[in-house]
Amino acid sequence: MGGPLAALRGYRGNMHRLPVMGPAPEWDVSQWLGPEPPARTLGGLRGKVVVIEAFQMLCPGCVSHGIPLAKRVHASVGDEVVVIGLHSVFEHHEAMTPVSLAAFLHEYRVTFPVAVDRPEGTGMPATMRTYGLQGTPSLLVIDKSGMLRANAFGAVDEVALGVQLGLLLAEPDPRGQEPESRSSD
């Protein structure tokens, strides 16, 4: 339950930059639902801060915390941060089909792209296993250089996450481009 975002659960004003945890592994997905993703690979998102919300549609914590947080991030900074949902089914496989997921995304008004984590039998799906996720909801944050900066299981403090995203957005672009600033026009 520790991990780099543990501080986000009990934020008390002692905020530090998220540590670099190493290169973010590529995701392994079987299909996409919702709007077309800005890139179908993490490599295609270099230069962008990426938030991945791993969830299951029958997970109470995902429905009450994970999905609403991802929706708020997408609504508030979706022009600067790429938000991707990752449906990682590790239980109740027969109930969580892509058809059911499409209905779930419609009913919960999820407007960011959602990838279906590639199933591996009836166990843990590929991307979930690769990232060592403990369960759902899990939040991954990847910086502009493609480095994993956070891997958090459970509810994440929204204010602390916002601070960290702001710090990551202010970091230089590895491609040599200046950080984007919002225009008031």
N, C-alpha and C positions, 0 to 999 in steps of 0.2 A: 504493500500500500504506500510505500515511500515514493521514490522516484522523483524526477526533476520537477513535477508539478505539485508535489506534496505541499510546497509552500503556498500554492494557490488555494488549497483547501482552508488553511488557517491564516490567511494573510493578515498581518498586523502592522503593516507599514515598513517591513524590512524586505523590500523588493530588490532583487538582483537579476541581472540578465540570466536567461536560461542557459545552461551549459550546452556545449556541442557534444552530442552523443555519438557522432560518427555519421557516415553517409546514410541517407534514408534509402532502404531497399526499395526496388521497384515493386509496385503492386502487381498482383496476379488476379485478374478479374475475368469473369465469363461473359458479362454483358453490362450495358449501361442503361439506366432508366432516367427519365426526366430530360431536362435540356442537355444539349450536346456539351460535353466538357471542353474547356479551353484547350486541352491536350489530353491524349489518351495514355500518356506516360508521364511519370514524374520528371524525367529528363526534359520533356517538352515544357515544363513549368519553371525551368531555371529563370531566376530574376524575379520570381514571385514568392511571396509568403503563402504557404499552403496549410490549411486546417483540414484534417480528416477526422470525421466523426464516425467511428465504428459502432454499429448498433445492430440490434435484432428488433423486428417490429413487435414481437411478443414480450419484450423485456420492459418491465415497469420503469426501471431507472432510465432507460433510453427514451421512453415516451414522456416521462415527467421532467427529465433533466437534459439528457444528451441532445435530442432532436430540437427542443426549444432553444438551447444555447446555440447550436449550429445555425438555426434560422435567424437568431438575433445577430450573430456575427455576419452572416450573409447579408442581412438587411442593412446593417450599419456600415460595414466596410467591405462589402462584396465587390466593389470596384477596385479595391486595392489588395484584398486577400482572397485567394481562391479557396472556396469551401467545397469539399467533396464528402458525400456520404458513402460509407462502405458497409453494405449489408453483409455481416459476417455471421452466418448461421452455423452454430455448433450444437444445437439441440432442436428438437421438434421440426426436423427437416421437412417432413411431409406437409406441414401446415404453412411453411414459409416459402412458397413458390414465387417465382417472378410475377405471376399474375396477381397473387395476393399482395405482393410488395407494391405493384403499380397502383392497386386500389388504396393501400395504406398511404402512399405518397400523395395521392390525390386528396384523400380525406384529411390528412394532416397538413395539407398545403405546403409541401416541401418543394421549393423552387430552385434548388441547386442540384447539380448532377449527382446521381447515386450509382455506384458501381456494385455489382454483385461479386463478392469475394468467391474465388474459384473453389468449389467444394472438393474435398478429398475424402471420398467415402462418406461415412457418417460421423466422422470426427471433426477436428478443428480445420477450418478452411485455410487455404494457402497463405494469404496475406496476413491473417491473424497469427498463424504459426510463425511466419518469417519475422514479424515484429515482436513476437513474444507477448502478445496481449493476454492479460489475465482474465478477460471477460468483456462484457459490454454493460454500460457504455464505456468506450475508451476514446480519448482524444489524442491525436498526433499533431504536432506542429513541426513544420519543415521550413527552414529559412531559405533565403534567395539563392544560396549556394547549393541547395539540395541536401543540407545537413539536418538530421533529426535533432530537434531541440527540446521536444517534450513527448512523453508517452505516459498518459495519465489514465488510470482506471477509476471510474466512479464519477460523482458530481464534481465539477470544477467551478471555482469562484469566478464569476463573470467579470468583475472589476479587475481582479488580478490578471486574468487572461487578456483583457483589453490593454492593460499596461504593457504586458509582454509583447503583444502584437504591435503596439506602438513602437516599442524599442526595436523590434525586428524590422519594421517598415523603415525606420530611420537608418538602419545599417546600409553601408554602400552596396550597390548592385555589383555582383561579381563580374558582370559583363562590362563594367566601367561606366555604366549609366548612372546619373544622379537619381537619388530617391524621388519618386513622384510626389508632388505636392498638390493638395486639393485646390482647385480654382474656385474663387467666389463668384465667377461670372455666371 
